[in-house]
Amino acid sequence: MTTTAMTPPPADATKRPRKTRGGRAPLNSQKRRARLGFLFALPAMVMLALFFIWPLLQTIFMSLHDWPLLGDHEFIGLQNYVDAFNDDQFLSAAGFTFFYTAVMTPILLILAFLLAYFVRRGTRSARVFQSIYFLPVVIGLAAGSFIWLYMWQSDIGPTTQLLGSWGLVDPHANYFADFWSAFWIVVAMVTWKVVGLQMLLVLAGMQAIPDDIYEAARMDGASGWRTFWSITVPLLRPTLALVMVFSVAGSLLAFDQFYIMTTGGPAGSTLTAVYQIYRTSFVQFDLGYGAALSILLMIVLAAVSAGQMLLLRNSDHS
């Protein structure tokens, strides 16, 4: 008579999954983290849906209709978009907007770089100037526009009075009645208002460059100019791309400064794309056509942003 030895089951088989008080096994930690992350992101997703996605869908819907302020709206398909490319006033406003962007972007980029390079030394005077350069940033764009509008008023403006006493300008002239004088006053105001923030962005990028790289370059006998072009500029490409995104997007969406300082004049020569959209929607009350112009401007902004992000990605892989 032979006996068969019973082999004990594996230790793992004798263990039963630990149960919680409700009788269920605990959730996997990865799933728990995913659910927790979703809960944290849910408020932002709700805000995005309410204040961006839904208004965007509504704007697209309106752009496909003849939508007056009062009365019924009528579906007209893509007719509003066809009319936009035949609208000389909107095309003129878009052309001026691109011209303003082309002027503003290099001015802000160059000045922000120079100011950041100056205050990077870290001396007490540099820190004082850094605070001075940043002070206009905390002022609202509308408030800054009113300040500069008053400063350049004929006869009563402090700037015209001061420069007139030196014989540099005519204190009785209306500088907002001429395109070029009005344009450069607006450019100067926006530069004064915005360049401090862009200086801080460039300064942060400069401070992120390790000093060891500069020290190695000096030990190899690299000159200051060579160090600037071979180290500073290449390593600042992501920061400069970000600054350009802010500058280009802000210039394409310019409205407040021209609405307050020039009111689109003289003779509509300083009308921007956003200003024309405002006039179409809230002065002429053609909401459908204004919505179509808004969608076209959004497409331009998306294309510009995509190009900037492509530049940023390429700089990261170079």
Secondary structure, 3 states (H helix, E strand, C coil): CCCCCCCCCCHHHHCCCCCCCCCCCCCCHHHHHHHHHHHHHHHHHHHHHHHHHHHHHHHHHHHCEECECCCCCEECCCHHHHHHCCCHHHHHHHHHHHHHHHHHHHHHHHHHHHHHHHHCCCCHHHHHHHHHHHHHHHCCHHHHHHHHHHHCCCCCCHHHHHHHHCCCCCCCCCCCCCHHHHHHHHHHHHHHHHHHHHHHHHHHHHHCCCHHHHHHHHHCCCCHHHHHHHHHHHHCHHHHHHHHHHHHHHHHCCCHHHHHHCCCCCCCCCCCHHHHHHHHHHCCCEHHHHHHHHHHHHHHHHHHHHHHHHHHHHHHHC
